[in-house]
Amino acid sequence: MKSQNFTFPQTHAEAVQKALAFIPRAGSHYADFRNFDESPNSRSHVSELSPSLQSRLLTEAELLRMVFEHHTPEAAQKFCQEVLWRAYWRSWLELRPQVWSNYCQLVNESASERHHHALYRDITEGRSQIACMNQWVRELTSHGYLHNHARMWFASLWIFTFRLPWHWGAQFFLEHLADGDAASNTLSWRWIAGLHTKGKTYLASADNIARFSGLSVESQNLATSAEALREELDLSLRVMPSFQVESFPSSETKDTILLLAGDDLSPHRIPGFLQSPWLAIACLDESVLAEKLSWSDPLIRYRKTLADKAREEWQVTAQQPIRKLRSAEDLHELMRTSHATQLVVLEPSVGPHADAISDLLSGQTSVSFFRRGYDVKLQALGKKGFFDFWKQAQDLLAVDLLSSDTELYRLD
């Protein structure tokens, strides 16, 4: 299939412009038409802002603040819920990081089998016996995006019609999606399979696909039942650490290196953070993730462009160069040559960025972790289902949640 460049925003200004163009439709229009999947070249019912939110080119709180300038919370409730689903998935996985570890183990242990499996190759190369599946594959691999409803249909067909392992499909998505997010992607696939809400699956039907996409599919080609998958996995909750708010700029950073994971491209919009007198500022080289996750060529180009442009902005704000690191040895060398005694990390959520940062920090003992206040306030709310999470998040929205994304909290 032809490799092309993705067309999503590459800067904060472009993301804001895209958001402002959609926000007039974020009220009743979104509520009524969000489930309809139009052509990727004329998609108007959804915002397609998820790639910008995933990289925090635009933060969820910033987007919601913009929405509330045009709509009441009640009028835009469906859109707000969709934005906060991402926060819910992150919170749920933060409380159960073993689910991500188990997923990685499943993917790694079956990597060779997956790539040599004939049906897997037929589907992922757009040669299946179901035309709409082939169309979704072409859209995913060329545009880096699928409508949420199409993702559900795709995963249902993958698991229950083609009977392929769910984690193979989830990994295929991560290799191509511009908004590929460990929590949203992994847990959505688990939900379709009946692993997230035990015993509750999602079965795609020909009628539903036709109604919401206009695509025809022969019903006899689809599974007519969806028996939930089973697993033996401890889903007990971990105890979340406590955090305390910290002010920047701080004079206490003069012997400290700031390490950025690259999952959050907006640290320069946290007041005073990059302007502190850091001894040095470094970030994870995105090529580490590209290799680890086997990103497609268009995804590599897109993520590299985002990272390069973000680093240019960071350097202007910080008034110093940003070093790119690939390994623990790179970090040790930077610590040695700069005579640094400690590290500060803007901590990523559970997922590949957190795994890569953990590898970078191997052997380091004096490390402080920070998170945005927005994440700290939401991270312990995912103990149950989304609507329990939403009820608690609404209470925070009424107070200070949307202003807390520019606050930083230190791990106690």
C-alpha positions as CSV (number, residue, x, y, z in Angstrom):
1,M,0.0,0.0,0.0
2,K,1.2,3.5,-0.8
3,S,2.9,5.3,2.0
4,Q,1.9,8.9,2.5
5,N,2.1,11.6,5.1
6,F,-0.6,12.2,7.7
7,T,-2.5,15.5,7.6
8,F,-3.1,16.1,11.3
9,P,-2.0,19.3,13.1
10,Q,1.8,19.5,13.6
11,T,1.8,22.6,15.9
12,H,-0.2,23.9,18.8
13,A,-1.5,26.7,16.6
14,E,-2.7,24.3,14.0
15,A,-4.4,22.1,16.6
16,V,-6.2,25.2,18.1
17,Q,-7.4,26.2,14.6
18,K,-8.7,22.7,14.0
19,A,-10.5,22.8,17.4
20,L,-12.1,26.2,16.8
21,A,-13.4,25.0,13.4
22,F,-15.1,22.0,15.0
23,I,-16.3,23.5,18.3
24,P,-19.6,25.0,16.8
25,R,-20.6,21.4,16.1
26,A,-19.6,20.1,19.6
27,G,-23.1,20.5,21.0
28,S,-26.3,18.9,19.6
29,H,-24.7,18.1,16.2
30,Y,-22.1,15.9,17.8
31,A,-24.6,14.3,20.1
32,D,-26.9,13.4,17.2
33,F,-24.3,12.4,14.5
34,R,-21.1,11.3,16.3
35,N,-21.7,7.6,15.5
36,F,-21.9,8.2,11.7
37,D,-18.6,7.3,9.9
38,E,-18.3,9.5,6.8
39,S,-15.6,9.3,4.2
40,P,-12.1,10.2,5.6
41,N,-11.9,13.0,3.1
42,S,-15.2,14.7,4.3
43,R,-15.5,13.8,7.9
44,S,-17.5,16.5,9.8
45,H,-19.3,14.8,12.6
46,V,-16.2,14.2,14.7
47,S,-13.3,16.5,15.5
48,E,-10.3,14.2,14.6
49,L,-8.4,16.0,17.4
50,S,-7.4,12.7,19.1
51,P,-3.8,12.7,17.6
52,S,-3.3,16.2,19.0
53,L,-4.7,15.2,22.4
54,Q,-2.7,12.0,22.5
55,S,0.6,13.9,22.1
56,R,-0.7,16.8,24.2
57,L,0.0,19.2,21.4
58,L,-3.4,20.3,22.7
59,T,-4.4,19.3,26.2
60,E,-7.8,17.9,27.1
61,A,-8.3,20.7,29.6
62,E,-7.4,23.3,27.0
63,L,-9.9,21.8,24.6
64,L,-12.7,21.7,27.2
65,R,-12.0,25.3,28.1
66,M,-12.5,26.3,24.5
67,V,-15.7,24.2,24.2
68,F,-17.2,25.9,27.3
69,E,-16.7,29.3,25.7
70,H,-19.2,28.3,23.1
71,H,-21.5,25.7,24.8
72,T,-22.8,25.0,28.3
73,P,-21.5,21.8,29.9
74,E,-25.0,20.3,29.4
75,A,-25.2,21.1,25.7
76,A,-21.7,19.7,25.1
77,Q,-22.0,16.8,27.5
78,K,-21.5,14.0,24.8
79,F,-18.4,15.7,23.4
80,C,-17.0,16.3,26.9
81,Q,-17.6,12.6,27.8
82,E,-15.8,11.5,24.7
83,V,-12.8,13.7,25.7
84,L,-12.8,12.3,29.2
85,W,-13.0,8.7,28.0
86,R,-9.3,9.1,27.3
87,A,-8.7,10.2,30.9
88,Y,-10.8,7.3,32.2
89,W,-8.8,4.7,30.2
90,R,-5.5,6.2,31.5
91,S,-6.9,6.2,35.1
92,W,-8.1,2.6,34.8
93,L,-4.7,1.5,33.5
94,E,-2.7,3.5,36.1
95,L,-4.5,1.6,38.8
96,R,-3.9,-1.7,37.1
97,P,-0.5,-1.5,35.3
98,Q,-0.2,-5.3,35.2
99,V,-2.8,-5.2,32.3
100,W,-0.3,-3.3,30.1
101,S,2.6,-5.6,31.2
102,N,0.5,-8.6,30.3
103,Y,-0.4,-7.2,26.9
104,C,3.3,-6.5,26.1
105,Q,4.2,-10.1,27.1
106,L,1.4,-11.5,24.9
107,V,2.6,-9.4,21.9
108,N,6.3,-10.2,22.4
109,E,5.8,-13.9,22.9
110,S,3.7,-14.3,19.7
111,A,5.5,-11.8,17.5
112,S,7.0,-14.4,15.1
113,E,3.8,-16.3,14.8
114,R,1.8,-13.1,14.2
115,H,4.0,-12.0,11.3
116,H,4.0,-15.4,9.6
117,H,0.2,-16.1,10.1
118,A,-1.4,-16.3,6.7
119,L,-4.8,-14.9,7.7
120,Y,-3.2,-12.0,9.7
121,R,-1.2,-11.1,6.7
122,D,-4.2,-11.2,4.4
123,I,-6.2,-9.0,6.6
124,T,-3.5,-6.4,7.4
125,E,-2.6,-6.2,3.7
126,G,-6.2,-5.6,2.7
127,R,-6.9,-9.0,1.2
128,S,-9.6,-10.4,3.4
129,Q,-12.9,-11.7,2.1
130,I,-14.8,-8.8,3.7
131,A,-14.7,-5.6,1.6
132,C,-15.3,-3.1,4.4
133,M,-12.5,-4.7,6.5
134,N,-10.1,-4.1,3.6
135,Q,-11.4,-0.5,3.3
136,W,-10.7,0.1,7.0
137,V,-7.2,-1.3,6.7
138,R,-6.5,1.0,3.8
139,E,-7.8,4.0,5.7
140,L,-5.8,3.1,8.8
141,T,-2.5,2.5,7.0
142,S,-2.8,5.5,4.7
143,H,-4.5,8.1,7.0
144,G,-3.4,6.9,10.5
145,Y,-7.0,7.1,11.7
146,L,-10.3,5.3,12.0
147,H,-13.6,6.6,13.3
148,N,-14.3,5.2,16.7
149,H,-17.3,3.2,15.4
150,A,-15.1,1.7,12.7
151,R,-12.6,0.7,15.3
152,M,-15.3,-1.2,17.2
153,W,-16.5,-2.9,14.0
154,F,-12.9,-3.8,13.0
155,A,-12.1,-5.2,16.4
156,S,-15.3,-7.2,16.6
157,L,-14.7,-8.8,13.2
158,W,-11.1,-9.4,14.0
159,I,-11.9,-11.3,17.3
160,F,-15.3,-13.0,16.6
161,T,-15.4,-13.4,12.8
162,F,-11.8,-14.0,11.9
163,R,-11.0,-15.4,15.4
164,L,-7.5,-13.9,15.6
165,P,-5.9,-13.0,19.0
166,W,-7.2,-9.6,20.2
167,H,-3.7,-8.4,21.1
168,W,-2.5,-8.9,17.5
169,G,-5.2,-6.5,16.4
170,A,-4.4,-4.0,19.2
171,Q,-0.8,-4.1,18.2
172,F,-1.6,-3.6,14.5
173,F,-3.5,-0.5,15.5
174,L,-0.6,0.8,17.6
175,E,1.7,0.4,14.6
176,H,-0.4,2.7,12.5
177,L,-2.7,5.0,14.5
178,A,-1.6,8.6,14.8
179,D,-3.5,8.8,18.1
180,G,-2.3,5.4,19.3
181,D,-2.6,5.4,23.1
182,A,-1.6,2.5,25.3
183,A,-4.6,2.9,27.6
184,S,-7.4,3.8,25.1
185,N,-6.2,1.2,22.5
186,T,-5.5,-1.7,24.8
187,L,-8.6,-1.4,27.0
188,S,-10.9,-0.7,24.1
189,W,-9.8,-4.0,22.4
190,R,-10.2,-5.8,25.8
191,W,-13.7,-4.3,26.1
192,I,-14.8,-5.6,22.7
193,A,-13.4,-9.1,23.6
194,G,-15.3,-9.2,26.9
195,L,-12.2,-8.9,29.1
196,H,-12.7,-5.4,30.4
197,T,-16.3,-5.7,31.5
198,K,-16.2,-9.4,32.3
199,G,-18.5,-11.3,30.0
200,K,-19.7,-8.2,28.1
201,T,-18.7,-8.2,24.4
202,Y,-19.5,-6.1,21.3
203,L,-20.7,-7.9,18.2
204,A,-20.7,-5.9,14.9
205,S,-23.7,-6.5,12.6
206,A,-24.2,-5.9,8.9
207,D,-27.2,-3.7,9.6
208,N,-25.3,-1.5,12.1
209,I,-22.3,-1.1,9.7
210,A,-24.6,-0.2,6.9
211,R,-26.7,2.3,8.9
212,F,-23.7,4.2,10.3
213,S,-21.2,4.0,7.4
214,G,-23.2,3.2,4.3
215,L,-20.9,0.2,3.7
216,S,-22.6,-3.0,2.6
217,V,-21.5,-6.3,4.0
218,E,-23.1,-9.8,3.6
219,S,-24.5,-10.7,7.0
220,Q,-23.6,-14.4,6.4
221,N,-19.9,-13.4,6.4
222,L,-20.1,-12.1,10.0
223,A,-20.1,-13.9,13.3
224,T,-23.6,-14.2,14.8
225,S,-22.4,-14.7,18.4
226,A,-19.6,-13.3,20.5
227,E,-18.5,-15.4,23.4
228,A,-16.4,-13.5,25.8
229,L,-12.7,-14.4,25.9
230,R,-11.3,-15.5,29.2
231,E,-8.0,-15.0,31.0
232,E,-6.3,-15.5,34.3
233,L,-5.1,-12.1,35.3
234,D,-5.0,-10.4,38.7
235,L,-6.9,-7.1,38.3
236,S,-6.3,-5.9,41.9
237,L,-5.8,-2.1,42.3
238,R,-2.4,-0.6,43.1
239,V,-2.2,2.0,45.8
240,M,-1.7,5.4,44.0
241,P,1.1,7.5,45.4
242,S,0.5,11.0,46.8
243,F,1.6,14.2,45.2
244,Q,2.1,17.8,46.4
245,V,1.9,20.9,44.3
246,E,5.2,22.5,43.4
247,S,5.9,26.0,42.1
248,F,8.2,27.0,39.2
249,P,10.5,28.5,38.3
250,S,12.6,27.1,41.1
251,S,16.2,28.0,42.1
252,E,16.6,24.4,43.4
253,T,17.1,23.0,39.8
254,K,20.6,24.3,39.3
255,D,22.3,20.9,39.8
256,T,19.4,19.0,38.1
257,I,18.7,17.6,34.7
258,L,15.1,17.8,33.5
259,L,14.0,14.6,31.5
260,L,11.0,14.7,29.2
261,A,9.4,11.6,27.9
262,G,8.0,13.1,24.7
263,D,4.4,12.0,25.3
264,D,3.6,15.5,26.5
265,L,4.6,18.1,23.8
266,S,3.5,21.1,25.8
267,P,5.7,21.4,28.9
268,H,6.7,24.9,27.7
269,R,3.2,26.1,28.3
270,I,3.4,25.2,32.0
271,P,4.3,28.6,33.6
272,G,7.9,28.8,34.7
273,F,8.7,25.1,34.2
274,L,11.2,25.1,31.3
275,Q,12.4,28.6,32.4
276,S,13.9,27.2,35.6
277,P,17.7,27.2,35.7
278,W,18.0,23.5,34.8
279,L,21.6,22.3,34.4
280,A,20.4,20.5,31.2
281,I,17.2,19.4,29.6
282,A,16.9,16.1,27.8
283,C,14.2,14.1,26.2
284,L,13.6,10.5,25.0
285,D,14.5,10.0,21.3
286,E,11.3,9.1,19.6
287,S,13.1,6.6,17.4
288,V,13.4,4.3,20.5
289,L,9.6,4.0,20.5
290,A,9.4,3.7,16.7
291,E,11.7,0.6,16.9
292,K,10.0,-0.9,19.9
293,L,6.5,-0.6,18.6
294,S,7.3,-1.2,14.9
295,W,5.7,2.1,13.8
296,S,4.7,2.4,10.1
297,D,6.8,4.7,7.9
298,P,4.0,7.4,7.8
299,L,3.7,7.2,11.6
300,I,7.4,7.6,12.1
301,R,7.5,10.7,9.9
302,Y,4.5,12.2,11.7
303,R,5.8,11.6,15.2
304,K,9.3,12.8,14.2
305,T,7.8,16.0,12.8
306,L,5.8,16.6,15.9
307,A,8.8,16.0,18.2
308,D,11.2,18.1,16.1
309,K,8.8,21.1,16.1
310,A,8.1,20.7,19.8
311,R,11.7,20.7,20.7
312,E,12.3,23.9,18.7
313,E,9.6,25.5,20.9
314,W,11.1,24.1,24.1
315,Q,14.5,25.4,23.2
316,V,13.2,28.9,22.6
317,T,11.4,28.8,26.0
318,A,14.2,27.2,27.9
319,Q,17.0,29.2,26.2
320,Q,19.1,26.1,26.0
321,P,19.5,23.0,23.8
322,I,17.4,19.9,24.3
323,R,19.5,16.7,24.2
324,K,18.0,13.5,22.7
325,L,18.7,10.3,24.6
326,R,18.3,6.7,23.5
327,S,19.8,4.7,26.4
328,A,20.7,4.6,30.0
329,E,24.3,5.0,28.9
330,D,23.4,8.3,27.1
331,L,21.8,9.6,30.3
332,H,24.8,8.5,32.5
333,E,27.1,10.3,30.2
334,L,25.1,13.5,30.3
335,M,24.9,13.3,34.1
336,R,28.7,12.9,34.2
337,T,29.7,15.7,31.8
338,S,27.2,18.2,33.2
339,H,28.1,17.3,36.8
340,A,24.4,16.9,37.7
341,T,23.5,15.3,41.0
342,Q,19.7,14.7,40.5
343,L,17.0,14.3,37.9
344,V,13.5,15.6,37.5
345,V,11.1,13.6,35.3
346,L,7.8,14.8,33.8
347,E,6.3,11.3,34.4
348,P,4.4,9.7,31.6
349,S,1.3,7.5,32.1
350,V,1.5,3.7,32.0
351,G,2.5,2.6,28.5
352,P,5.5,2.6,26.1
353,H,6.8,6.0,27.1
354,A,6.9,5.0,30.7
355,D,8.6,1.8,29.9
356,A,11.3,3.6,27.8
357,I,11.8,6.2,30.6
358,S,12.2,3.4,33.1
359,D,14.9,1.9,30.9
360,L,16.7,5.3,30.7
361,L,16.6,5.7,34.4
362,S,18.3,2.3,35.1
363,G,21.0,2.8,37.8
364,Q,19.8,6.3,38.7
365,T,19.0,6.9,42.4
366,S,18.2,10.6,42.8
367,V,15.0,11.1,40.8
368,S,11.9,13.2,41.4
369,F,8.7,12.6,39.4
370,F,6.2,15.3,38.5
371,R,2.8,15.2,36.9
372,R,0.3,17.7,35.8
373,G,-2.4,18.5,38.3
374,Y,-5.1,17.5,35.8
375,D,-3.7,13.9,35.8
376,V,-3.2,13.8,39.5
377,K,-6.8,14.8,40.2
378,L,-8.2,12.1,37.8
379,Q,-5.7,9.3,38.2
380,A,-7.4,7.6,41.1
381,L,-11.0,7.8,39.8
382,G,-10.9,4.8,37.4
383,K,-11.7,2.2,40.0
384,K,-15.0,1.2,38.4
385,G,-16.8,2.0,35.2
386,F,-16.8,5.1,33.0
387,F,-20.0,6.6,34.4
388,D,-18.8,6.4,38.0
389,F,-15.6,8.1,36.8
390,W,-17.7,10.7,34.9
391,K,-19.8,11.6,37.9
392,Q,-16.7,12.3,40.0
393,A,-15.0,14.2,37.1
394,Q,-18.1,16.4,36.7
395,D,-17.6,17.5,40.3
396,L,-14.0,18.4,39.5
397,L,-15.0,20.2,36.3
398,A,-17.2,22.5,38.5
399,V,-14.2,23.4,40.6
400,D,-10.7,23.6,39.3
401,L,-10.0,20.6,37.0
402,L,-9.6,22.7,33.8
403,S,-7.1,25.1,35.4
404,S,-5.0,22.3,36.9
405,D,-3.3,21.2,33.6
406,T,-0.8,24.0,34.0
407,E,0.0,23.0,37.7
408,L,2.7,20.6,38.5
409,Y,2.7,18.1,41.4
410,R,5.7,16.3,42.9
411,L,5.5,12.7,43.9
412,D,5.9,12.4,47.6
